[in-house]
Each structure stands twice: as structure tokens, then as C-alpha cells.
């Protein structure tokens, strides 16, 4: 489990803003004997109060959210059945933005400062805030210095109150319709790049939302917002990116986030499915506006896109290639008969992708090509050219110039790159086209290529070019 830290400077600043509150007076001897490293903990109540004060600042800055109506308390965690406890206090219950709706806990380390005859004194260090989307749980059963005990793993309450900055990403078992959940369709709310796509299938501000055995309700002055989102992580599902070696860094996963007034909350990649639907449940001040769904493309050709919630209206300039679908709903049926050294075969278009970026192979390495302008798009035609008796030779980079992609006006679309494997023809052609193009034609022209071992090889079409519709 990885943790981020709230900086000492930030905590100190928050303490100063709070008016330099005086810590509680030292209490009477602890009724419950607690030990760390075999040394009795002195002033356990004071340590708990100081840690709770630290958590107040953490909550105010939105690093974690309140969940439930009870105050956030800090507890020692037993590491055996007797007196020994963890060297961290555990504070909660809270919700780490991006996790589920169940309770999370924030560890607060303790540092020994002085050893006395009766035991040891400790000081509270800054809380170890879990990264967004990362759950944290105490190492054992919980105990307060006054002897009060609690089990952090007990069944959740039937109703959970979601406080400010609450954000949960929950799986969708598709067991209930939008109407049953108090949601409406949101067909125009979508955003995509060439590595990730997100399309809303539902949106609403219900009074409550079920999550397993619990029911989420908003806290005072808040509304519950629910976004039902179909997500596809193309970096995982598109085999074009599953290639090695890459020139420089491999493509970086794109990031989805909610832009809310005064804050930005990222949707952790670990909580997003490869190709499925999730619920994004969060809180916002009653009547607030100005929310957006953001998609960040990371890399040398970075791009940020934002669309308004729930209308889907673009808030930023979005390239034309990303305002339309990436591929047709049905497969492509485009074929051309060809001959290689007099042997009959067939050229097929197996698939089509239209976007801003596509992987290409350059000098044996893979890299991402990007369209040259916002009004341009990269069109990938995944092809297969086979026939009985075709030479077995690696020649995709030698035969690529025999393929021509023509635009509706008869001009030739410039070839940006190809991908190839062990065959004599490319497996994918990538050309640059106008972002609003509705069709192209593909043809294999007559010519020859000097293939390894095989030598000069004649290649020619038997029938005319094939039309490839792009009206999706």
C-alpha cells in the first residue's frame, strides 16, 4: 500500500490559520495499559486528541471525505491480544476519494521522543494520506486509551452519510435500470481519445443511492450526484498498443477526472474496468454548477478535454477527430482480388479506426503518430493480404508504397506509417485524412518489391479499388 504525505509546512500553515489552538491539558494516567515496542504509552489521550486535530485539517483540505454522521476519532490498533499496539494511530471512518463507499482509515505515525521510568512519550507526525483510490485499514482491532474498543471490519451501517469531497467509484452489476435508481439517460455526455473512452449512460441527483447492503445519503447542504459511465481503456483492449519494443516511453494511460468548483478529483485507473460500466457517486453543494468531466491525454502530444455535466457541451476545444466515433458499430466488408507472382489472393480490410493518434512501426520500434492539425485525423486500416503460394518473407516495410488510399476528391491521403509483422504485407496502414471524411478507397497498385531471400516479386491487383465507408 502506497501513501502520500501531507507536508509539514501545510499542516503548520493550517494550524496557524486555525488560531494556534492550545492542545488539551495532560490527562490523568491512562486506565488502559498500551505498549509500543514493549514500552508503556504515556499520554495516550493527548496523542489521540492531537491526531484528531490533524485529521480535521486533512478533511478541510479535501484529502479525505467524511462518511457517516459520527465524528472522526483516532484509535490505537492492537497487534496482539494483550497490550502491544501499532506505532500508528488509525483515524476514521473516512472515505478516500476514488475508493468504494465503505469506510477507510488514515494512519498517523507516532515518534518516540522521551523514555521515562514509567514508559515512553511520543509525538504525532503528519497523517499518511492514502493515494486517491487506495484503501487503508487498521492492522488489528481498535482500542482507545480509556479502554473503549471497536472492530473496523464490522458490518457497515444500513445508511452512510456522504460528506464534502466524497467520491466513490462503484461497479455496476446492471441489476437496476436508470429509472429504478432515479437517473435519466445522458446520451450526449461522452469524451474519448485514442487510449480511453467514457460515455455516460445515466445521470441524476437522487436522494439516496444503494451500494450493496448500505444506502448512501448526502450530508447537510449537499446533493448526491450519480454518473453511470461506460468506460473502455483502449490501452488495454486495443491490441495495437500491445507491441514491443517502443521508441522511448510506452504510451501513458489517459486520465479521467471530475472538475468540481474549487477542486479536481481524479478517477483512479485501478477502479476503472477495462471495458464495462461503473457508477461515479460524489457530493456537491446543493444548487452548485460548473461541473465537468475531464480527459487528459498524457505524453509529448498532451491534450486536455472537458465536457460539461450533465449536458456534454464541450468546455475546451476538442479536435474534430475525437468528436466522432472511433470505429463502425459493425465490421467492414471491403475486399480486392490480387496476384503475387501469378498466384491468386485477396486483400481484405479487417478493421477501421479513426482518431488523433495511432501506433506505427519505425525502424523496428513502435511509436505513437499524431495528426498534424485539429482538423485532421489519422485513419488506420487494418488489412490482410493472403493467397496460396504467396512468398514467406518479411516485407511489410518494402511493400507499403504499393498501397494507396484515395479521398473522395480523388487526392491521395498521405501515409503516416504502418505496422507489420512476419508477412510480406503490412498489417495496418495509417494515413492522414480530413477529420470529417465520410469514405475513402483503398487499392493495391501494380509493382514489384525486392523481398529478403525471395528477391524481386511482382504484385498486382486483379480488380478495381474497394470503397471503405466511414459514416460512423
ZAMARGU-4260 file (C-alpha; in steps of 0.2 Angstrom, whole numbers, plus 5000, padded with zeros to 4 digits):
<rodrens>
0) 5000/5000/5000 | 5007/5017/4995 | 5004/5033/5004 | 5006/5051/5001 | 5010/5063/5015
5) 5003/5079/5020 | 5018/5091/5021 | 5023/5098/5037 | 5023/5115/5030 | 5004/5113/5025
10) 5000/5106/5042 | 5009/5120/5051 | 5000/5133/5040 | 4983/5125/5044 | 4987/5126/5062
15) 4992/5144/5061 | 4976/5148/5051 | 4966/5139/5065 | 4972/5152/5078 | 4986/5141/5086
20) 4973/5131/5096 | 4980/5126/5113 | 4982/5107/5114 | 4971/5098/5128 | 4979/5098/5145
25) 4988/5082/5150 | 4975/5070/5157 | 4976/5058/5171 | 4985/5041/5170 | 4978/5030/5156
30) 4966/5017/5163 | 4971/5005/5148 | 4989/5000/5148 | 4995/5001/5130 | 5013/4997/5124
35) 5024/5001/5108 | 5039/4990/5107 | 5036/4985/5125 | 5036/5002/5132 | 5020/5009/5140
40) 5012/5023/5130 | 5011/5039/5141 | 4998/5052/5137 | 4988/5041/5125 | 4973/5053/5127
45) 4983/5068/5122 | 4990/5059/5107 | 4973/5054/5101 | 4967/5072/5103 | 4982/5079/5093
50) 4979/5066/5079 | 4961/5071/5078 | 4966/5089/5076 | 4977/5084/5062 | 4963/5075/5053
55) 4952/5090/5055 | 4964/5099/5043 | 4965/5085/5032 | 4946/5084/5030 | 4945/5103/5027
60) 4958/5102/5013 | 4948/5088/5005 | 4962/5075/5005 | 4949/5063/5013 | 4930/5065/5015
65) 4918/5062/5029 | 4907/5047/5029 | 4894/5044/5041 | 4887/5056/5054 | 4899/5051/5068
70) 4914/5062/5072 | 4931/5056/5065 | 4941/5048/5080 | 4958/5041/5081 | 4962/5024/5089
75) 4976/5013/5094 | 4977/4996/5084 | 4981/4980/5094 | 4994/4970/5086 | 4992/4956/5099
80) 4979/4950/5111 | 4986/4960/5126 | 4994/4977/5127 | 5005/4979/5111 | 4998/4992/5098
85) 5004/4998/5081 | 5016/5013/5081 | 5002/5022/5071 | 4986/5029/5077 | 4971/5025/5065
90) 4959/5039/5062 | 4942/5036/5054 | 4930/5032/5047 | 4933/5042/5032 | 4932/5040/5013
95) 4947/5041/5002 | 4941/5049/4986 | 4940/5037/4972 | 4938/5021/4983 | 4921/5012/4986
100) 4908/5018/4998 | 4915/5008/5013 | 4925/5016/5027 | 4943/5020/5025 | 4956/5024/5039
105) 4970/5036/5039 | 4986/5031/5049 | 4995/5044/5059 | 5013/5039/5064 | 5019/5041/5082
110) 5038/5046/5085 | 5046/5042/5102 | 5053/5057/5110 | 5057/5053/5128 | 5059/5037/5138
115) 5054/5038/5157 | 5054/5026/5171 | 5035/5023/5168 | 5036/5021/5150 | 5039/5032/5134
120) 5032/5048/5127 | 5028/5050/5109 | 5023/5064/5097 | 5011/5064/5082 | 5018/5065/5065
125) 5008/5071/5049 | 4995/5059/5043 | 4999/5047/5029 | 4986/5051/5017 | 4982/5036/5005
130) 4983/5040/4987 | 4966/5043/4978 | 4958/5026/4975 | 4968/5017/4988 | 4960/5009/5003
135) 4968/5008/5020 | 4963/4998/5035 | 4970/4996/5053 | 4981/4982/5056 | 4971/4975/5071
140) 4956/4978/5082 | 4954/4996/5088 | 4956/5002/5106 | 4955/5019/5114 | 4966/5024/5129
145) 4951/5024/5140 | 4948/5005/5136 | 4934/5008/5123 | 4936/4995/5109 | 4929/4994/5091
150) 4930/4982/5076 | 4934/4991/5060 | 4929/4976/5050 | 4911/4975/5057 | 4896/4976/5045
155) 4893/4993/5039 | 4878/5003/5045 | 4862/5002/5034 | 4864/5021/5030 | 4880/5030/5026
160) 4881/5049/5025 | 4892/5056/5012 | 4901/5072/5017 | 4910/5085/5007 | 4923/5079/4994
165) 4915/5062/4994 | 4919/5052/4978 | 4916/5034/4976 | 4919/5023/4960 | 4907/5008/4961
170) 4905/4993/4950 | 4889/4992/4940 | 4881/4975/4941 | 4867/4981/4929 | 4854/4974/4941
175) 4844/4990/4941 | 4838/5002/4927 | 4841/5021/4927 | 4823/5024/4932 | 4824/5012/4947
180) 4840/5022/4953 | 4832/5039/4950 | 4843/5043/4935 | 4840/5049/4917 | 4848/5045/4901
185) 4863/5056/4896 | 4867/5051/4878 | 4876/5067/4874 | 4889/5066/4888 | 4904/5057/4881
190) 4923/5060/4879 | 4937/5050/4871 | 4954/5049/4865 | 4964/5035/4857 | 4968/5027/4873
195) 4952/5028/4884 | 4934/5032/4881 | 4920/5037/4893 | 4901/5038/4888 | 4888/5042/4901
200) 4873/5030/4901 | 4864/5038/4915 | 4864/5054/4926 | 4855/5060/4941 | 4854/5068/4959
205) 4844/5055/4968 | 4840/5057/4987 | 4850/5041/4990 | 4859/5028/4981 | 4861/5009/4986
210) 4878/5001/4987 | 4876/4983/4992 | 4870/4982/5010 | 4872/5001/5013 | 4862/5016/5007
215) 4872/5032/5003 | 4864/5048/5008 | 4871/5066/5006 | 4876/5076/5021 | 4868/5093/5026
220) 4869/5106/5012 | 4875/5093/5000 | 4867/5084/4985 | 4872/5067/4979 | 4877/5066/4961
225) 4877/5049/4951 | 4885/5047/4934 | 4883/5030/4926 | 4898/5028/4915 | 4903/5016/4901
230) 4922/5015/4901 | 4934/5007/4889 | 4953/5008/4892 | 4959/5006/4874 | 4977/5005/4880
235) 4972/4988/4887 | 4959/4982/4875 | 4967/4988/4858 | 4980/4975/4853 | 4989/4989/4843
240) 4996/4995/4859 | 5002/4978/4864 | 5018/4979/4855 | 5037/4979/4859 | 5049/4987/4859
245) 5043/5005/4860 | 5054/5020/4855 | 5056/5030/4871 | 5042/5028/4884 | 5027/5017/4881
250) 5011/5026/4879 | 5005/5034/4896 | 4987/5029/4902 | 4975/5043/4899 | 4967/5051/4915
255) 4948/5054/4919 | 4944/5066/4932 | 4929/5076/4939 | 4931/5095/4938 | 4921/5102/4953
260) 4920/5120/4959 | 4936/5123/4969 | 4944/5105/4966 | 4948/5092/4954 | 4945/5074/4958
265) 4954/5060/4948 | 4945/5044/4945 | 4959/5031/4949 | 4963/5019/4935 | 4963/5004/4947
270) 4944/5007/4950 | 4940/5008/4931 | 4936/4992/4921 | 4944/4988/4905 | 4928/4988/4896
275) 4912/4990/4907 | 4901/5001/4916 | 4904/5010/4933 | 4894/5022/4945 | 4903/5038/4949
280) 4895/5044/4965 | 4900/5061/4973 | 4894/5075/4983 | 4892/5094/4978 | 4885/5109/4987
285) 4866/5110/4984 | 4862/5120/4969 | 4881/5121/4963 | 4885/5121/4945 | 4901/5122/4934
290) 4905/5103/4935 | 4914/5094/4920 | 4921/5078/4915 | 4939/5079/4910 | 4950/5068/4900
295) 4969/5071/4899 | 4980/5063/4886 | 4997/5061/4893 | 5013/5062/4883 | 5023/5073/4871
300) 5007/5077/4862 | 4996/5080/4878 | 4978/5086/4876 | 4965/5090/4889 | 4947/5089/4885
305) 4932/5094/4896 | 4914/5092/4894 | 4900/5100/4904 | 4890/5089/4916 | 4877/5083/4913
310) 4874/5091/4895 | 4890/5085/4887 | 4894/5103/4880 | 4912/5105/4876 | 4921/5117/4888
315) 4938/5116/4879 | 4942/5115/4860 | 4940/5096/4855 | 4948/5090/4839 | 4936/5085/4826
320) 4943/5068/4825 | 4938/5065/4843 | 4920/5072/4842 | 4915/5057/4831 | 4915/5038/4834
325) 4932/5029/4833 | 4925/5014/4823 | 4909/5007/4815 | 4897/4998/4825 | 4898/4983/4813
330) 4913/4976/4804 | 4920/4982/4787 | 4917/4971/4772 | 4930/4978/4759 | 4940/4966/4748
335) 4951/4967/4732 | 4957/4952/4722 | 4976/4952/4719 | 4990/4942/4712 | 5008/4939/4719
340) 5020/4931/4706 | 5005/4925/4697 | 4997/4917/4712 | 4979/4922/4716 | 4975/4930/4733
345) 4964/4943/4742 | 4966/4959/4750 | 4954/4962/4765 | 4950/4977/4776 | 4948/4969/4793
350) 4945/4984/4804 | 4945/5003/4804 | 4950/5016/4817 | 4949/5035/4816 | 4957/5046/4829
355) 4970/5058/4833 | 4984/5046/4837 | 4989/5028/4831 | 5004/5017/4834 | 5016/5014/4820
360) 5032/5005/4817 | 5048/5014/4813 | 5064/5006/4810 | 5059/4991/4821 | 5052/5001/4835
365) 5034/5007/4839 | 5029/5025/4842 | 5013/5035/4843 | 5010/5046/4827 | 4999/5061/4830
370) 4988/5071/4817 | 4996/5087/4811 | 4982/5098/4815 | 4965/5099/4824 | 4955/5097/4808
375) 4965/5082/4803 | 4963/5064/4808 | 4973/5048/4807 | 4964/5034/4799 | 4970/5016/4802
380) 4965/5002/4790 | 4969/4985/4797 | 4972/4974/4782 | 4976/4956/4777 | 4983/4951/4760
385) 4985/4932/4758 | 4985/4919/4745 | 4990/4901/4742 | 5009/4901/4736 | 5012/4919/4742
390) 5031/4920/4747 | 5035/4918/4765 | 5045/4934/4768 | 5046/4949/4780 | 5042/4963/4768
395) 5029/4975/4776 | 5040/4990/4775 | 5045/4985/4757 | 5028/4984/4750 | 5019/4998/4759
400) 5021/5011/4745 | 5011/5000/4733 | 4995/5004/4744 | 4986/5019/4740 | 4971/5027/4750
405) 4961/5040/4740 | 4950/5053/4747 | 4933/5057/4739 | 4940/5071/4729 | 4952/5059/4721
410) 4968/5065/4730 | 4979/5053/4739 | 4979/5053/4758 | 4997/5054/4764 | 5004/5039/4773
415) 5009/5042/4790 | 5015/5025/4795 | 5012/5006/4795 | 5013/4991/4807 | 5019/4975/4800
420) 5024/4958/4807 | 5031/4942/4799 | 5022/4943/4782 | 5026/4951/4766 | 5012/4965/4768
425) 5008/4977/4781 | 4995/4973/4794 | 4989/4991/4796 | 4990/5007/4786 | 4989/5024/4794
430) 4985/5039/4783 | 4980/5057/4787 | 4963/5062/4782 | 4951/5077/4785 | 4943/5075/4802
435) 4925/5075/4794 | 4929/5062/4780 | 4915/5050/4776 | 4923/5037/4765 | 4940/5033/4756
440) 4945/5020/4743 | 4959/5008/4745 | 4969/5000/4731 | 4984/4989/4729 | 4994/4996/4714
445) 5004/4986/4702 | 5023/4985/4705 | 5037/4974/4712 | 5046/4973/4729 | 5063/4965/4732
450) 5060/4954/4747 | 5073/4946/4758 | 5079/4929/4751 | 5065/4929/4738 | 5071/4943/4728
455) 5061/4954/4716 | 5042/4949/4717 | 5028/4955/4706 | 5012/4961/4714 | 4997/4967/4705
460) 4978/4970/4708 | 4965/4959/4698 | 4950/4970/4700 | 4947/4988/4705 | 4949/4998/4721
465) 4937/4995/4736 | 4927/5008/4745 | 4928/5009/4763 | 4914/5019/4771 | 4917/5030/4786
470) 4900/5036/4790 | 4900/5031/4808
</rodrens>
